[in-house]
């Protein structure tokens, strides 16, 4: 007699297809089994799920389809992993299948049973002659390159360094208490060494234990992996440390996932996607730079990897360490004594680094008009170059200029598909939209009036690099060579390995001045940098987003931490690390707190403002967004959704405040109009219960003829930007 299995598959977002689909199978399949199932004319990857408490009755005359096959050689996913996926789906208002399947390696979704069998088979002895094509041989060599290099040149054993008094105290508290912990440590205070010791303690205590260490950016993974590999592979083997991030190839991601799932990998280093790694022996989760917005997914299921790490730690009994020099206000609030959800651990002193840099604020209203760099800043950079020191210039806007402009008719380089400007990229003479990707050549004259004198308006990293090369063209390094200026942003790091090459050049001292976006402002350990400058930080101060000051303070504080990382070098140079800020609002409270390096005072002031305004963490929010062919259609759907909630008398409606729908800041992207509606409640449970009861009505509204112009709708719980 065939058995019925309930399978989670990746159905289209908000398609109103059931949470789980029922299929027949000749044998009882344990929950967590990976299978391939038919859906329509396609065959999809699915996960056998736990039987619902009240399985739906099969209507008379309906014949269930059979599971196509079971993926061989992969043990079922654990109950803990399924609980994590189920919680994420419930909390972030998505389907179980959508979360479950996207959390698995992409290669598993398309592999046949035969391909997977070959992939899991042990390697065959090498033959004298091979008949493989050059392409196949290259792919195999690429996939096995890391292992081959490791065998040929095993990493040196890293001797344990003595912990400082602060590090030893923090580590002892982590050992003695259950957590979760908020490790508030100054930039350069040695947080990574505490992470390494915590991981070591967990692995030593249990032969099956595993640890997950997360970082916010892909470009931070290699340098962290280098330290973990050097520390742990001599003791635990070459497969002990694996990475998981979207920059890896599909075969590499599958290999890392299998190593973690089988327990061969003891440590997983990854970005936000790694929170869903299958780790049956998980005992420790570290979230480095926990404040970073990159931990919040902005497409598809909008989950927060940091928040899921806390939930997963509580569910599995694993310790969780959140680390940052500038914690998020939510985490800081949760670690206050009167709240007490997290245990706050502090390391205010820098290890092996100079004192925190002196912050110098340049009032640009007192400087010559229309200049990019103030004369005092250029003098300071010039002095650093002549002494052989390095400088970092921060501008969080790539390209040469945000927009091209015609002074005669006020034409601007607007994107034809978005309500945004096309950014001028001088290097390849293109205009690019950073929202939809539309690219075109720079016109020879104004398309509106024919004026040949169209000008760049505003500044981007390309323009800063060009301007610095001009200003420093006669400045020489101590060896007599001219000053060298480089740039690191999303445009210069597209090619594989380019980021690593530029970072290596920076570490080797081959670059004197580095211009970059926020991707170089955090996590990197540049030993020769003694000056950091933020050129145009003011735009964040005038944003309508209440989180903008927090994000700006964190970015500048992290950037300042790149200066003076090597105390011996700074002392030998006789230099003073500095952080320069060019601003038109020199008296702003953000800069005043930054000058004192006083994060606690800044957090106290911001939390008081949030309390007075009833903003998170004192309230809980969600956004319902609608994308449609017209702005009217998008807002009409949201208005109808509000009305149907009132008409239906949904539970907890009286505890949730629903704001009127408004256009998004960038309201049109790729010819799709976007509107949003904010929901707010003082009780998290009430907000979630209301959203769950609202789902069926949103699906129903989506199918009405009145809303045929709607493209999609989505819910974003705990949004980071409004």
Secondary structure, DSSP 8 states (H G I E B T S, - for coil): --EEEEEEE---TT----SSEEEEESS---TT-EEEEEETTEEEEEEE----TT-----TT----BEEEE-TT-----HHHHHHHHHHHHHTT--HHHHHHHTS-HHHHH--HHHHHHHHS------SS----HHHHHHHHHHTHHHHHHHHS-----------HHHHHHHHHHHHS---EEEEE-TTS-HHHHHHHHHHHHHHH-TT-EEEEE-S-GGGHHHHHHHHHHHHHHHH-TTSEEEE-TTS-HHHHHHHHHHHHHT--SEEEESGGGGG---TTEEEEEEETTT-GGGB--SSS--BHHHHHHHHHHHHT-EEEEEESS--HHHHHHTSTTT-SSEEEEE-S-SSS-S--EEEEEEGGGS-TT-SS-HHHHHHHHHHHHTT-EEEEE-S--SSBSEEE-TTT--B-B-SSSSSB-EEETTTTEEE-TTT--EEE--SS-TTT--S--EEES--HHHHHHHHHHHTTT-B-TTS-B--EEEESTTTT-STTHHHHHHHHHHTT--SEEEE-GGGSSS---SSEEEEEESS-GGGGG-S-TTHHHHHHHHHHHHHTTTT--HHHHHHHT---EEEEEES-TT-HHHHHHHTT-HHHHHHHHHHHHHHHT-TTSSEEEEEEEEESSHHHHHHHHHHHHHHHHHHT-TTGGG-EE---EEEEEEEETTEEEEEEEEEES-HHHHHHHHHHHHHHHHHHHTSGGGTTEEEEEEEET-S--
